[in-house]
C-alpha cells in the first residue's frame, strides 16, 4: 500500500479556514478563558494557534470538561460508539 503524504493538517484547507471578519489578532480573552469541570464545550479550532490543537476529525463536536492539565483541559467526547479524551488548549474551546 502507498503511504499517505502529509501531516496533522492535511486536507483541512476549508475546515481550518477563518472567515474574513474573524481574521487578525486572536483575543486574549479566548486564550485565557476558564472552564469548570463538567461544563459542556464546543471544539472550534483557532487555526492561528497550533499548540494544544485537537485532531481535525473532531472539529465542531461537543464534549464535557473532565479535568485541567496544566494550561489545557481534558475533554471527553463521543466518537462513534467510543468515548475519547482529548487534551485541548482553551483557545480552541467555546461554551456550548
C-alpha positions in Angstrom: 0.0 0.0 0.0 1.1 3.5 -0.7 1.9 5.8 2.2 -0.2 8.9 2.7 1.9 12.1 2.4 1.2 14.9 4.7 0.9 15.5 8.4 -1.5 16.7 11.1 -3.3 19.3 9.0 -3.6 17.5 5.6 -6.9 18.0 3.8 -8.1 20.8 6.2 -7.9 23.8 3.9 -11.6 24.6 4.3 -12.1 23.1 7.8 -9.5 25.3 9.4 -10.1 28.5 7.4 -11.2 31.7 9.2 -13.9 33.9 7.7 -12.6 37.4 6.6 -14.4 39.1 9.5 -12.5 36.9 12.1 -9.0 37.3 10.7 -6.5 39.3 12.6 -5.1 39.1 16.1 -6.6 36.5 18.4 -8.4 37.6 21.5 -6.6 37.4 24.8 -9.9 36.7 26.5 -10.3 33.5 24.4 -6.7 32.5 25.1 -7.1 32.6 28.9 -10.8 31.6 29.3 -11.6 29.3 32.2 -14.0 26.3 32.3 -15.4 24.3 35.2 -15.3 20.5 35.4 -18.5 19.0 33.9 -19.1 22.0 31.7 -20.1 21.3 28.0 -17.9 22.8 25.4 -17.7 23.0 21.6 -14.5 22.1 19.8 -13.8 25.1 17.5 -10.2 25.2 16.3 -8.3 28.5 16.2 -6.1 28.0 13.1 -3.6 30.7 14.1 -2.6 28.7 17.2 -1.2 25.1 16.6 -0.3 24.5 20.3 -2.9 22.4 22.1 -5.0 21.8 18.9 -7.0 18.6 18.7 -7.1 16.3 15.6 -9.2 17.9 12.9 -11.6 14.9 12.7 -13.2 16.2 15.9 -13.9 19.7 14.6 -17.2 21.1 15.8 -18.0 18.2 18.2 -19.3 18.9 21.7 -17.7 17.4 24.8 -17.5 17.6 28.5 -14.6 19.0 30.6 -13.2 16.2 32.7 -10.0 17.7 34.1 -7.5 20.5 33.9 -4.0 19.5 32.8 -1.5 22.4 33.0 -3.0 25.2 30.9 -5.1 22.8 28.9 -8.2 20.8 29.6 -9.1 17.2 29.2 -12.3 17.0 27.1 -14.3 13.8 26.9 -16.1 13.3 23.5 -18.1 10.5 21.8 -16.6 9.3 18.5 -18.8 6.6 17.0 -19.5 4.3 20.0 -16.4 5.1 22.0 -15.6 7.8 24.5 -12.3 9.6 23.8 -10.3 12.0 25.9 -8.7 15.0 24.1 -6.2 17.4 25.6 -7.2 20.8 24.3 -5.9 24.4 24.8 -8.8 26.8 25.9 -8.3 28.9 22.7 -9.8 26.0 20.8 -12.9 25.7 23.0 -16.2 27.6 23.2 -19.0 27.3 25.8 -21.9 25.2 24.4 
